[in-house]
Every structure is written in structure tokens, then in C-alpha cells.
Amino acid sequence: MADLAVIGILMVSMGFVMWIGHVLAGMVGAADDRPEGGR
């Protein structure tokens, strides 16, 4: 069970980091006002 807990924590932390990166990328894209913004 400890291994599952560690894997779950890693997955949640990675997802949180990816979400933060997505939000920051969206903010930067909106600030730069570039139409060719991927995701």
C-alpha cells in the first residue's frame, strides 16, 4: 500500500505541476496575444 500511496502522490504532484504550467502558458499567451498558441 505504501508503494501505491507514493505513486499516487507522484501522479498528483506531476498533474499539479502540469496544470500550473498550462495556466502560466495561457497567461503568457494571453499577454503576448499570439494566435498560434497550441494548447
C-alpha distance matrix in Angstrom:
0.0 3.8 5.4 5.1 6.2 8.7 9.9 10.5 12.3 14.3 15.3 16.4 18.3 19.9 20.9 22.4 24.3 25.6 26.7 28.5 30.1 31.2 32.7 34.5 35.8 37.1 38.8 40.3 41.5 43.1 44.7 46.1 47.0 46.4 46.6 44.9 41.4 38.7 35.6
3.8 0.0 3.8 5.4 5.0 6.2 8.6 9.8 10.5 12.3 14.2 15.3 16.4 18.3 19.9 20.9 22.5 24.2 25.5 26.9 28.5 30.0 31.4 32.8 34.3 35.9 37.3 38.7 40.1 41.8 43.2 44.5 45.7 45.2 45.7 44.0 40.4 37.9 34.9
5.4 3.8 0.0 3.8 5.4 5.1 6.2 8.5 9.9 10.6 12.2 14.2 15.3 16.4 18.2 19.8 21.0 22.4 24.1 25.7 26.9 28.3 30.1 31.4 32.6 34.4 36.1 37.2 38.4 40.3 41.8 42.8 44.0 43.2 43.6 41.7 38.2 35.6 32.8
5.1 5.4 3.8 0.0 3.8 5.5 5.1 6.0 8.5 9.8 10.4 12.1 14.1 15.2 16.3 18.1 19.8 20.9 22.2 24.1 25.5 26.6 28.3 30.0 31.1 32.5 34.4 35.8 36.7 38.5 40.2 41.4 42.3 41.5 41.7 39.9 36.4 33.7 30.7
6.2 5.0 5.4 3.8 0.0 3.8 5.5 5.1 6.1 8.6 9.8 10.5 12.1 14.1 15.2 16.3 18.2 19.8 20.8 22.4 24.2 25.4 26.7 28.4 29.9 31.3 32.8 34.3 35.6 37.1 38.7 40.1 41.1 40.7 41.1 39.6 36.0 33.5 30.4
8.7 6.2 5.1 5.5 3.8 0.0 3.8 5.4 5.1 6.1 8.6 9.9 10.5 12.1 14.1 15.2 16.4 18.2 19.8 21.0 22.4 24.1 25.6 26.8 28.2 30.0 31.4 32.6 34.1 35.9 37.2 38.4 39.7 39.1 39.8 38.0 34.5 32.1 29.2
9.9 8.6 6.2 5.1 5.5 3.8 0.0 3.8 5.5 5.1 6.1 8.6 9.9 10.5 12.1 14.1 15.3 16.3 18.1 19.9 20.9 22.2 24.2 25.6 26.6 28.3 30.1 31.2 32.3 34.3 35.8 36.8 37.9 37.1 37.4 35.6 32.1 29.5 26.6
10.5 9.8 8.5 6.0 5.1 5.4 3.8 0.0 3.8 5.4 5.1 6.1 8.5 9.8 10.5 12.1 14.2 15.2 16.3 18.2 19.8 20.8 22.3 24.2 25.4 26.7 28.5 30.0 31.0 32.6 34.4 35.7 36.5 35.9 36.2 34.6 31.1 28.6 25.4
12.3 10.5 9.9 8.5 6.1 5.1 5.5 3.8 0.0 3.8 5.5 5.1 6.0 8.5 9.8 10.4 12.2 14.1 15.1 16.3 18.2 19.7 20.9 22.3 24.0 25.5 26.8 28.3 29.7 31.3 32.7 34.1 35.3 35.0 35.6 34.2 30.5 28.4 25.3
14.3 12.3 10.6 9.8 8.6 6.1 5.1 5.4 3.8 0.0 3.8 5.5 5.1 6.0 8.5 9.8 10.5 12.1 14.0 15.2 16.3 18.1 19.8 20.9 22.1 24.1 25.6 26.6 28.0 30.0 31.2 32.3 33.6 33.0 33.7 32.0 28.4 26.2 23.3
15.3 14.2 12.2 10.4 9.8 8.6 6.1 5.1 5.5 3.8 0.0 3.8 5.5 5.1 6.1 8.5 9.9 10.5 12.1 14.2 15.2 16.2 18.2 19.8 20.7 22.2 24.2 25.4 26.4 28.3 30.0 31.0 31.9 31.2 31.5 29.8 26.3 23.8 20.7
16.4 15.3 14.2 12.1 10.5 9.9 8.6 6.1 5.1 5.5 3.8 0.0 3.8 5.5 5.1 6.1 8.6 9.8 10.4 12.2 14.1 15.0 16.3 18.2 19.6 20.8 22.4 24.1 25.2 26.7 28.4 29.8 30.7 30.4 30.8 29.6 25.9 23.8 20.5
18.3 16.4 15.3 14.1 12.1 10.5 9.9 8.5 6.0 5.1 5.5 3.8 0.0 3.8 5.4 5.0 6.2 8.6 9.7 10.5 12.3 14.1 15.3 16.4 18.1 19.8 21.0 22.3 23.9 25.6 26.8 28.2 29.5 29.3 30.2 28.9 25.2 23.3 20.3
19.9 18.3 16.4 15.2 14.1 12.1 10.5 9.8 8.5 6.0 5.1 5.5 3.8 0.0 3.8 5.4 5.1 6.1 8.5 9.8 10.5 12.2 14.2 15.2 16.2 18.2 19.9 20.8 22.0 24.1 25.4 26.4 27.7 27.0 27.7 26.1 22.5 20.4 17.6
20.9 19.9 18.2 16.3 15.2 14.1 12.1 10.5 9.8 8.5 6.1 5.1 5.4 3.8 0.0 3.8 5.5 5.0 6.1 8.6 9.8 10.3 12.2 14.1 15.0 16.3 18.3 19.7 20.5 22.3 24.1 25.3 26.0 25.5 25.9 24.5 20.9 18.7 15.5
22.4 20.9 19.8 18.1 16.3 15.2 14.1 12.1 10.4 9.8 8.5 6.1 5.0 5.4 3.8 0.0 3.8 5.4 5.0 6.2 8.6 9.7 10.5 12.2 14.0 15.2 16.5 18.2 19.6 20.9 22.4 24.0 25.1 25.0 25.9 24.9 21.1 19.6 16.4
24.3 22.5 21.0 19.8 18.2 16.4 15.3 14.2 12.2 10.5 9.9 8.6 6.2 5.1 5.5 3.8 0.0 3.8 5.4 5.1 6.1 8.6 9.9 10.5 12.0 14.1 15.2 16.3 17.9 19.8 20.8 22.1 23.6 23.3 24.5 23.3 19.6 18.2 15.5
25.6 24.2 22.4 20.9 19.8 18.2 16.3 15.2 14.1 12.1 10.5 9.8 8.6 6.1 5.0 5.4 3.8 0.0 3.8 5.5 5.0 6.1 8.6 9.8 10.3 12.1 14.2 15.1 16.0 18.1 19.7 20.6 21.6 21.0 21.7 20.3 16.6 14.8 12.0
26.7 25.5 24.1 22.2 20.8 19.8 18.1 16.3 15.1 14.0 12.1 10.4 9.7 8.5 6.1 5.0 5.4 3.8 0.0 3.8 5.4 5.0 6.2 8.6 9.7 10.5 12.3 14.1 15.0 16.4 18.2 19.7 20.4 20.3 20.9 20.1 16.3 15.0 11.7
28.5 26.9 25.7 24.1 22.4 21.0 19.9 18.2 16.3 15.2 14.2 12.2 10.5 9.8 8.6 6.2 5.1 5.5 3.8 0.0 3.8 5.4 5.1 6.1 8.4 9.8 10.5 12.2 13.9 15.2 16.3 18.1 19.4 19.7 21.0 20.4 16.6 16.1 13.2
30.1 28.5 26.9 25.5 24.2 22.4 20.9 19.8 18.2 16.3 15.2 14.1 12.3 10.5 9.8 8.6 6.1 5.0 5.4 3.8 0.0 3.8 5.5 5.1 5.9 8.5 9.8 10.3 11.8 14.0 15.0 16.0 17.5 17.2 18.7 17.6 13.9 13.3 11.0
31.2 30.0 28.3 26.6 25.4 24.1 22.2 20.8 19.7 18.1 16.2 15.0 14.1 12.2 10.3 9.7 8.6 6.1 5.0 5.4 3.8 0.0 3.8 5.5 5.1 6.1 8.6 9.8 10.2 12.1 14.1 15.1 15.7 15.4 16.2 15.4 11.6 10.7 7.9
32.7 31.4 30.1 28.3 26.7 25.6 24.2 22.3 20.9 19.8 18.2 16.3 15.3 14.2 12.2 10.5 9.9 8.6 6.2 5.1 5.5 3.8 0.0 3.8 5.4 5.1 6.2 8.6 9.7 10.5 12.2 14.1 14.8 15.4 16.6 16.6 12.9 13.0 10.3
34.5 32.8 31.4 30.0 28.4 26.8 25.6 24.2 22.3 20.9 19.8 18.2 16.4 15.2 14.1 12.2 10.5 9.8 8.6 6.1 5.1 5.5 3.8 0.0 3.8 5.4 5.0 6.1 8.4 9.8 10.4 12.1 13.7 14.4 16.3 16.2 12.7 13.4 11.6
35.8 34.3 32.6 31.1 29.9 28.2 26.6 25.4 24.0 22.1 20.7 19.6 18.1 16.2 15.0 14.0 12.0 10.3 9.7 8.4 5.9 5.1 5.4 3.8 0.0 3.8 5.4 5.1 5.9 8.4 9.7 10.3 11.6 11.4 13.1 12.6 9.1 9.8 8.6
37.1 35.9 34.4 32.5 31.3 30.0 28.3 26.7 25.5 24.1 22.2 20.8 19.8 18.2 16.3 15.2 14.1 12.1 10.5 9.8 8.5 6.1 5.1 5.4 3.8 0.0 3.8 5.5 5.0 6.0 8.5 9.8 10.0 10.4 11.6 12.0 8.5 9.7 8.1
38.8 37.3 36.1 34.4 32.8 31.4 30.1 28.5 26.8 25.6 24.2 22.4 21.0 19.9 18.3 16.5 15.2 14.2 12.3 10.5 9.8 8.6 6.2 5.0 5.4 3.8 0.0 3.8 5.4 5.1 6.1 8.6 9.6 11.2 13.2 14.2 11.2 13.1 11.9
40.3 38.7 37.2 35.8 34.3 32.6 31.2 30.0 28.3 26.6 25.4 24.1 22.3 20.8 19.7 18.2 16.3 15.1 14.1 12.2 10.3 9.8 8.6 6.1 5.1 5.5 3.8 0.0 3.8 5.4 5.0 6.0 8.2 9.3 12.1 12.6 10.0 12.3 12.1
41.5 40.1 38.4 36.7 35.6 34.1 32.3 31.0 29.7 28.0 26.4 25.2 23.9 22.0 20.5 19.6 17.9 16.0 15.0 13.9 11.8 10.2 9.7 8.4 5.9 5.0 5.4 3.8 0.0 3.8 5.4 5.1 5.7 6.0 8.3 9.1 6.6 9.5 9.9
43.1 41.8 40.3 38.5 37.1 35.9 34.3 32.6 31.3 30.0 28.3 26.7 25.6 24.1 22.3 20.9 19.8 18.1 16.4 15.2 14.0 12.1 10.5 9.8 8.4 6.0 5.1 5.4 3.8 0.0 3.8 5.5 4.8 7.1 9.1 11.1 9.1 12.2 12.1
44.7 43.2 41.8 40.2 38.7 37.2 35.8 34.4 32.7 31.2 30.0 28.4 26.8 25.4 24.1 22.4 20.8 19.7 18.2 16.3 15.0 14.1 12.2 10.4 9.7 8.5 6.1 5.0 5.4 3.8 0.0 3.8 5.4 8.3 11.3 13.2 11.6 14.8 15.1
46.1 44.5 42.8 41.4 40.1 38.4 36.8 35.7 34.1 32.3 31.0 29.8 28.2 26.4 25.3 24.0 22.1 20.6 19.7 18.1 16.0 15.1 14.1 12.1 10.3 9.8 8.6 6.0 5.1 5.5 3.8 0.0 3.8 5.5 9.2 10.7 9.9 13.4 14.6
47.0 45.7 44.0 42.3 41.1 39.7 37.9 36.5 35.3 33.6 31.9 30.7 29.5 27.7 26.0 25.1 23.6 21.6 20.4 19.4 17.5 15.7 14.8 13.7 11.6 10.0 9.6 8.2 5.7 4.8 5.4 3.8 0.0 3.8 6.4 9.1 8.8 12.6 13.9
46.4 45.2 43.2 41.5 40.7 39.1 37.1 35.9 35.0 33.0 31.2 30.4 29.3 27.0 25.5 25.0 23.3 21.0 20.3 19.7 17.2 15.4 15.4 14.4 11.4 10.4 11.2 9.3 6.0 7.1 8.3 5.5 3.8 0.0 3.8 5.5 6.1 9.9 12.1
46.6 45.7 43.6 41.7 41.1 39.8 37.4 36.2 35.6 33.7 31.5 30.8 30.2 27.7 25.9 25.9 24.5 21.7 20.9 21.0 18.7 16.2 16.6 16.3 13.1 11.6 13.2 12.1 8.3 9.1 11.3 9.2 6.4 3.8 0.0 3.8 5.6 8.8 11.2
44.9 44.0 41.7 39.9 39.6 38.0 35.6 34.6 34.2 32.0 29.8 29.6 28.9 26.1 24.5 24.9 23.3 20.3 20.1 20.4 17.6 15.4 16.6 16.2 12.6 12.0 14.2 12.6 9.1 11.1 13.2 10.7 9.1 5.5 3.8 0.0 3.8 6.3 9.6
41.4 40.4 38.2 36.4 36.0 34.5 32.1 31.1 30.5 28.4 26.3 25.9 25.2 22.5 20.9 21.1 19.6 16.6 16.3 16.6 13.9 11.6 12.9 12.7 9.1 8.5 11.2 10.0 6.6 9.1 11.6 9.9 8.8 6.1 5.6 3.8 0.0 3.8 6.3
38.7 37.9 35.6 33.7 33.5 32.1 29.5 28.6 28.4 26.2 23.8 23.8 23.3 20.4 18.7 19.6 18.2 14.8 15.0 16.1 13.3 10.7 13.0 13.4 9.8 9.7 13.1 12.3 9.5 12.2 14.8 13.4 12.6 9.9 8.8 6.3 3.8 0.0 3.8
35.6 34.9 32.8 30.7 30.4 29.2 26.6 25.4 25.3 23.3 20.7 20.5 20.3 17.6 15.5 16.4 15.5 12.0 11.7 13.2 11.0 7.9 10.3 11.6 8.6 8.1 11.9 12.1 9.9 12.1 15.1 14.6 13.9 12.1 11.2 9.6 6.3 3.8 0.0
